[in-house]
Structures are given as structure tokens and as C-alpha cells.
Amino acid sequence: MFSFFLTPLGRYVALAMLAIALTSYGIHLIKEQAVAEIEAKAHEDELKRIGNAVTAGDAVNINPDRVRDSDGHKRD
């Protein structure tokens, strides 16, 4: 089998196999990096939303004397 790669046709086959392998590996790396970037962006967005929720929760006035105050929304 190894002697086949020493023939002129075998060299072309070996080069084609090497090119396919390198291309496949490159595509795999690009896909892996894209998935990692998308997941990182999703985690960043999730942390931002959690931070905004915590900030909004801390800004709520829980003073019992102001329960009947208007919240600024008009209701019919």
C-alpha cells in the first residue's frame, strides 16, 4: 500500500488527500470558533439583562408610607 504513494499517480492522490484533510480541519476550526463567539455573546447579553434587573430592583422604593402614591401611569 505504501508503495502506491511512491508512484506518480499515488503522489497526486496523497496530495489530494492532504488538501482535503487540511481543508476539513480548517472548516472545523472556523465552526468551533464561531460557536464559541455566539455562546460568549449570549452569556454577555444574559449577564447584562441580569445586571439591569438587579439595578431596577434596587431602585424600587419599598417605603410603606408611599404605597398609595401614583406610579406615573394613567389608568381609566
C-alpha positions as a printed NumPy array, in Angstrom:
array([[  0.   ,   0.   ,   0.   ],
       [  2.772,   2.417,   0.897],
       [  4.481,   1.778,  -2.429],
       [  1.398,   3.146,  -4.222],
       [  2.189,   6.624,  -2.869],
       [  5.612,   6.472,  -4.481],
       [  4.122,   6.231,  -7.977],
       [  3.309,   9.431,  -9.919],
       [ -0.436,   8.836,  -9.611],
       [ -0.054,   7.986,  -5.924],
       [  1.637,  11.318,  -5.244],
       [ -1.349,  13.181,  -6.671],
       [ -3.722,  11.048,  -4.627],
       [ -1.663,  11.719,  -1.491],
       [ -1.638,  15.472,  -2.18 ],
       [ -5.403,  15.453,  -2.783],
       [ -5.98 ,  13.577,   0.475],
       [ -3.749,  16.027,   2.32 ],
       [ -5.566,  19.005,   0.811],
       [ -8.964,  17.56 ,   1.776],
       [ -7.767,  16.837,   5.306],
       [ -6.349,  20.346,   5.791],
       [ -9.475,  21.969,   4.372],
       [-11.712,  19.879,   6.628],
       [ -9.611,  20.771,   9.655],
       [ -9.76 ,  24.464,   8.781],
       [-13.545,  24.365,   8.399],
       [-13.826,  22.572,  11.738],
       [-11.751,  25.242,  13.482],
       [-13.78 ,  28.071,  11.933],
       [-17.074,  26.472,  13.002],
       [-15.769,  25.857,  16.51 ],
       [-14.661,  29.477,  16.857],
       [-17.998,  30.775,  15.524],
       [-19.947,  28.696,  18.038],
       [-17.721,  29.938,  20.861],
       [-18.268,  33.569,  19.813],
       [-22.048,  33.112,  19.65 ],
       [-22.129,  31.469,  23.087],
       [-19.94 ,  34.222,  24.566],
       [-22.242,  36.883,  23.131],
       [-25.291,  35.089,  24.572],
       [-23.673,  34.888,  28.02 ],
       [-22.725,  38.558,  27.841],
       [-26.307,  39.505,  26.96 ],
       [-27.672,  37.319,  29.758],
       [-25.351,  38.902,  32.329],
       [-26.322,  42.371,  31.097],
       [-30.025,  41.549,  31.499],
       [-29.454,  40.173,  34.991],
       [-27.493,  43.283,  35.939],
       [-30.249,  45.534,  34.619],
       [-32.863,  43.563,  36.572],
       [-30.85 ,  43.842,  39.778],
       [-30.379,  47.573,  39.25 ],
       [-34.09 ,  48.063,  38.598],
       [-34.973,  46.011,  41.666],
       [-32.664,  48.047,  43.859],
       [-34.253,  51.276,  42.619],
       [-37.739,  50.295,  43.825],
       [-38.984,  52.345,  46.735],
       [-40.342,  49.912,  49.318],
       [-41.247,  52.529,  51.904],
       [-44.663,  51.542,  53.387],
       [-45.756,  55.189,  53.635],
       [-45.716,  55.588,  49.864],
       [-47.911,  52.607,  48.939],
       [-50.782,  54.838,  47.733],
       [-48.572,  57.197,  45.692],
       [-49.1  ,  57.363,  41.954],
       [-46.683,  55.338,  39.912],
       [-46.974,  57.71 ,  36.943],
       [-49.219,  55.52 ,  34.793],
       [-52.628,  56.841,  33.769],
       [-55.455,  54.364,  34.298],
       [-59.071,  54.779,  33.283]])
